[in-house]
Amino acid sequence: MTLSRPRYERSATPPPMRFQERDGEILQAVYDYDGVLARRHLKAMFWPDATWRAMEMRLSLLYHQGYLDWPNADQWRTKPIPEAVCWLGWRGILWVAGHAGLETLPISKLSESKLRELARLLRKQNFHWLREPRWHQLEHDLAVVDFRLAVESSIRQLPDLVLEKWLPEGAFLSNMDVVEYPIRNSNGATKTAKRGVRPDGYFVIVDKKRLNQGLPARARFLVEIDMSTHDVSSFVIEKAVVGSSYIQSPAYKARFGANTGCWLVVTTSETRQKHLMRQIQQAIGAEANAFLFTMQDEIARGDVLRRAIWWQAEREKPMALFDT
């Protein structure tokens, strides 16, 4: 991994470039992975056997032409940026939106008002342009990408399994489900509250072997990357109680076709994990089995589907997500 900082300002006369098929794949990847990627992610995806310099030369062309953007000098100085990142510039989002067949705006003269108009037009079509990272949770968002890449890497090792769908958090932000959930007030009485649900991701894995046998073959997972920024009590209410109600809700079934699934919670330490598991079980009882926990260190070791790294409330030992 490199933390070197690219040139901050675009050239007034951008160097010429010929747009290549891989450039489009890079732009699509940035969008698909919820709008921002670390340069190490791009290196692993598109330049696994090349030098960092080879990658940086191409990214520089995409940056100076407006296809990609990255932190400027002021942002490096004032924002919590853990490492070098890229997101889509105005030409990049125009390419991705156009490739998806969406209505866009011709931009002959660049201006802030024109860019805002473009963002509004895309939003009306349920197409979200992340114009710059959510700085306060950038470290979290990069950890979500790390987890997704770990899942995809594991899938590639298992020919009977197919990653059918992955919805990033942005899909829920632009089209959020609202669910009712029980909450106990200070008098001990239970009342009903409402809250929007925005998982860090949702994905479906299909077991082709079970599918061919006519057996239930789809495993649905919701993702929560816990950076220990919520106290345990808040996590129990906002994530566990609400998350459990979401799986059982009409909104979930309407969106995903069935009221089945479980939450995969990736947290920071064994101590944090134990506290969360214990208090969630106390709060929602048997429904706590819908939550499986592991730590970020385990994700980094790879094979997140077959290794027994996931803890469930009523089990004395960790389990694997798949036995294949």
Residue pairs with C-beta under 8 A, 6 or more apart in sequence:
1 38
1 40
1 83
2 39
2 40
2 52
2 84
3 83
3 84
4 84
5 71
5 76
5 84
6 56
6 59
6 60
6 63
6 70
6 84
7 60
7 63
8 71
8 72
8 73
8 76
9 72
10 63
10 64
10 66
11 64
14 64
14 65
14 66
15 61
15 64
17 61
17 62
17 65
22 46
23 58
23 62
23 67
24 95
24 99
25 46
26 42
26 45
26 46
26 62
26 68
27 62
27 67
27 68
27 88
27 92
27 95
27 96
28 96
28 99
29 37
29 42
29 45
29 46
30 36
30 37
30 68
30 86
30 87
30 88
30 92
31 88
31 93
31 96
32 168
33 41
33 145
33 148
33 168
34 130
34 141
34 144
34 145
34 168
34 169
34 170
35 87
35 88
35 128
35 129
35 130
35 133
35 170
36 85
36 86
36 87
36 130
36 133
36 138
36 141
36 142
37 85
37 86
37 87
37 145
38 83
38 84
38 85
38 86
38 142
38 145
39 55
39 56
39 59
39 83
39 84
39 85
39 86
40 83
41 142
41 145
41 149
42 55
42 59
42 86
43 52
43 55
44 149
46 55
47 54
47 55
59 68
59 86
62 68
62 92
63 69
63 70
63 86
63 89
65 91
66 89
66 90
66 91
66 92
66 110
67 88
67 89
67 91
67 92
67 95
68 86
68 87
68 88
68 89
68 92
69 86
69 87
69 88
69 89
69 92
69 132
70 84
70 85
70 86
70 87
71 79
71 81
71 84
71 85
75 81
75 132
75 135
79 135
79 138
80 135
80 136
80 138
80 139
81 135
81 138
82 138
82 139
82 142
83 142
85 133
85 138
85 142
87 130
87 131
87 132
87 133
88 96
88 129
88 130
90 107
90 110
90 115
90 118
93 118
93 122
93 129
94 104
94 107
94 118
97 104
97 122
97 127
97 129
98 104
100 127
102 122
102 125
102 127
103 121
103 125
104 118
104 121
104 122
105 114
105 117
105 118
105 121
107 114
107 115
107 118
115 131
118 129
119 129
119 131
122 128
122 129
123 129
123 174
126 174
126 175
127 174
128 170
128 173
128 174
130 170
133 141
134 141
137 227
139 227
140 200
140 225
140 227
140 229
141 169
143 225
143 227
143 266
143 296
144 168
144 169
144 200
144 201
144 223
144 225
146 299
146 300
147 201
147 223
147 225
147 266
147 299
147 304
148 166
148 201
148 203
148 223
150 299
150 300
150 302
150 304
151 163
151 203
151 304
151 305
152 163
153 302
154 302
154 303
154 304
154 305
154 306
155 161
155 162
155 163
155 205
155 305
157 303
158 305
158 306
158 322
158 324
160 207
160 208
160 209
160 324
161 205
161 206
161 207
161 208
161 305
161 322
161 324
162 205
162 206
162 208
163 203
163 204
163 205
164 203
164 204
164 205
164 206
164 218
165 202
165 203
165 204
166 201
166 202
166 203
167 201
167 202
167 203
168 200
168 201
169 198
169 199
169 200
169 201
171 202
172 197
172 198
172 199
172 202
173 198
176 196
176 197
176 198
177 196
177 197
177 246
177 249
177 251
177 252
177 255
178 194
178 195
178 196
178 197
178 251
179 194
179 195
179 197
179 242
179 245
179 246
179 249
179 251
179 252
180 192
180 193
180 194
180 245
180 249
181 192
181 193
181 194
181 195
181 241
181 242
181 244
181 245
182 190
182 191
182 192
182 193
182 241
182 245
183 190
183 191
183 192
183 193
183 237
183 241
184 190
184 191
185 191
195 238
195 242
197 242
197 243
197 246
199 222
199 223
199 224
199 243
199 263
200 223
200 224
200 225
201 222
201 223
202 220
202 221
202 222
202 223
202 256
203 220
203 221
203 223
204 218
204 219
204 220
204 221
204 256
205 218
205 219
205 221
205 305
205 322
206 217
206 218
206 219
207 217
207 218
207 219
207 322
207 324
208 217
209 324
210 216
210 217
211 217
218 258
218 260
219 321
219 322
220 256
220 258
220 260
220 261
220 262
221 261
221 262
221 263
221 264
221 321
222 243
222 246
222 247
222 261
222 262
222 263
222 264
223 263
223 264
223 266
224 239
224 243
224 263
224 264
224 265
224 266
225 266
226 235
226 239
226 265
226 266
226 267
226 268
226 272
226 276
227 268
228 267
228 268
228 269
228 272
230 238
230 239
232 272
232 275
232 276
232 279
233 279
235 276
236 276
236 279
236 280
236 283
237 283
239 263
239 265
240 276
240 280
240 283
240 284
240 288
240 291
241 283
241 284
243 263
243 290
243 291
244 284
244 287
244 288
244 290
244 291
246 252
247 259
247 260
247 261
247 262
247 263
247 290
248 259
249 259
252 259
252 261
253 259
261 290
262 289
262 290
262 291
262 292
263 290
263 291
263 292
264 292
264 294
264 310
265 276
265 291
265 292
265 293
265 294
266 293
266 294
266 295
266 296
266 299
267 273
267 276
267 293
267 294
267 295
267 296
268 295
268 296
269 295
270 295
273 293
273 294
273 295
273 311
276 293
277 288
277 291
277 293
277 311
277 313
280 288
280 291
280 313
281 288
281 313
281 314
288 313
288 314
289 312
289 313
289 314
291 312
291 313
292 310
292 311
292 312
292 319
292 321
293 310
293 311
293 312
294 304
294 309
294 310
294 311
294 318
298 304
298 307
298 309
301 307
301 309
304 321
305 320
305 321
305 322
306 320
306 321
306 322
306 323
306 324
307 320
308 317
308 318
308 319
308 320
309 318
309 320
310 318
310 319
310 320
310 321
311 318
311 319
312 319
